[in-house]
């Protein structure tokens, strides 16, 4: 089974770098994952994803969900617009649609940020969340990440 982690976000903007931190922890674990840190330009890696056609594509980004800071949730695709990718230039629903035929399964994972202000350090809550998520992914336990079904409609990126 080919597994790929697509990390999205700006590590220079506080908790928006939580996906990059998750990618680093997963890489250090030695688990058999293809790790793609797309930073602010996930559209630049769509060709790579299409060529590799992973069985499982896990997309990680900070997401405003109205949950406690550092919460980690699997998001239904209809909540994709809550992920902060929309601040990175390309709407995530558009990106996901472009990748649907390239991956066997796509899982969106959001981590509730404390702050995504440029120049801020990543919060301790986000660091802990990244570590927990990387451990679950390394153990092939993506389905153990809780799934959020309802989000506060006022919480939008």
C-alpha positions in Angstrom: 0.0 0.0 0.0 1.4 3.4 -1.0 0.7 6.1 1.6 1.4 9.8 1.1 1.3 12.7 3.5 0.6 16.1 1.9 1.6 18.8 4.4 0.2 22.3 3.7 1.0 25.5 5.5 3.5 28.2 6.3 6.0 27.2 9.1 6.8 30.9 9.6 3.2 31.7 10.6 2.7 30.1 14.0 0.5 27.0 14.0 0.1 27.2 10.2 3.3 25.2 10.3 1.7 22.3 12.1 1.6 20.1 9.0 5.3 20.6 8.3 6.0 19.6 11.9 3.8 16.5 11.5 5.7 15.6 8.3 9.1 16.0 10.1 8.0 13.7 13.0 6.6 11.1 10.5 9.8 11.3 8.5 11.9 10.8 11.7 9.7 7.8 12.7 11.1 5.8 9.7 7.5 4.7 8.7 7.0 3.8 5.1 5.3 7.0 4.0 6.0 9.3 1.0 6.1 12.7 2.5 5.4 15.8 0.5 5.7 19.2 2.2 3.9 21.5 -0.2 4.2 24.6 2.0 2.2 27.4 0.6 1.9 25.9 -2.9 0.1 22.6 -3.0 -0.9 23.1 -6.6 2.8 22.6 -7.4 2.7 19.0 -6.3 -0.4 17.8 -8.0 1.6 16.3 -10.8 3.8 14.4 -8.4 0.7 13.0 -6.6 -0.9 12.1 -10.0 2.3 10.2 -11.1 2.6 8.3 -7.8 -1.1 7.5 -7.4 -1.0 6.7 -3.7 -3.5 4.3 -2.3 -4.0 6.7 0.7 -3.4 10.5 0.5 -3.6 12.2 3.9 -3.8 16.0 3.6 -2.9 17.9 6.8 -3.3 21.6 7.5 -4.3 23.9 10.3 -8.1 24.2 10.4 -10.5 26.5 12.2 -13.0 24.1 13.6 -14.2 25.8 16.8 -12.4 23.0 18.8 -9.8 23.4 21.6 -6.4 24.4 20.4 -4.4 21.4 19.3 -7.4 19.3 18.6 -6.9 16.8 15.7 -9.8 15.7 13.5 -10.5 14.0 10.3 -12.7 16.3 8.3 -15.5 15.4 5.9 -14.6 16.8 2.4 -17.5 19.2 2.7 -15.6 20.9 5.5 -12.5 21.3 3.3 -13.0 25.1 3.1 -12.3 25.3 6.9 -8.7 24.3 6.4 -6.4 27.3 6.1 -5.3 26.3 2.7 -7.7 29.0 1.5 -5.2 31.5 2.9 -2.5 29.9 0.8 -4.0 30.8 -2.5 -5.8 27.7 -3.9 -9.2 26.6 -2.5 -8.8 23.1 -1.0 -12.1 21.8 -2.5 -10.7 22.6 -5.9 -7.4 20.8 -5.1 -9.2 17.8 -3.7 -11.4 17.5 -6.8 -8.2 17.6 -9.0 -6.7 14.8 -7.0 -9.7 12.5 -6.6 -8.8 10.2 -9.5 -5.1 10.2 -8.5 -5.5 8.7 -5.0 -7.4 5.6 -3.9 -8.6 7.4 -0.7 -8.1 11.0 0.4 -8.3 11.8 4.1 -8.3 15.5 5.3 -6.9 16.1 8.8 -7.2 19.5 10.5 -5.4 20.7 13.6 -7.0 23.6 15.5 -4.5 26.4 15.6 -3.8 28.9 18.4 -2.4 31.6 16.1 -1.4 31.7 12.4 0.2 35.2 12.6 3.3 35.6 10.5 6.4 35.6 12.6 4.9 33.7 15.6 6.4 30.5 16.8 4.4 27.3 16.7 2.4 26.7 19.9 3.2 23.9 22.3 -0.4 22.6 21.7 0.3 22.3 17.9 3.7 20.6 18.5 2.0 18.0 20.7 -0.8 17.5 18.2 1.8 17.0 15.4 3.6 14.4 17.4 0.4 12.5 18.3 -0.8 12.6 14.6 2.6 11.4 13.3 2.5 8.5 15.8 -1.0 7.5 14.6 0.1 7.7 10.9 3.3 5.7 11.6 1.1 3.0 13.2 -1.2 3.0 10.2 -4.0 4.1 12.4 -5.4 7.1 10.4 -8.9 5.9 11.2 -8.3 6.3 14.9 -8.1 10.1 14.3 -11.5 11.2 15.5 -13.9 12.4 12.8 -15.6 15.7 13.3 -19.2 15.8 12.1 -20.3 19.3 13.2 -18.4 22.5 13.2 -19.5 25.9 14.4 -20.6 27.7 11.2 -19.1 30.9 12.6 -15.7 29.3 12.5 -14.4 29.9 9.0 -10.8 30.5 7.9 
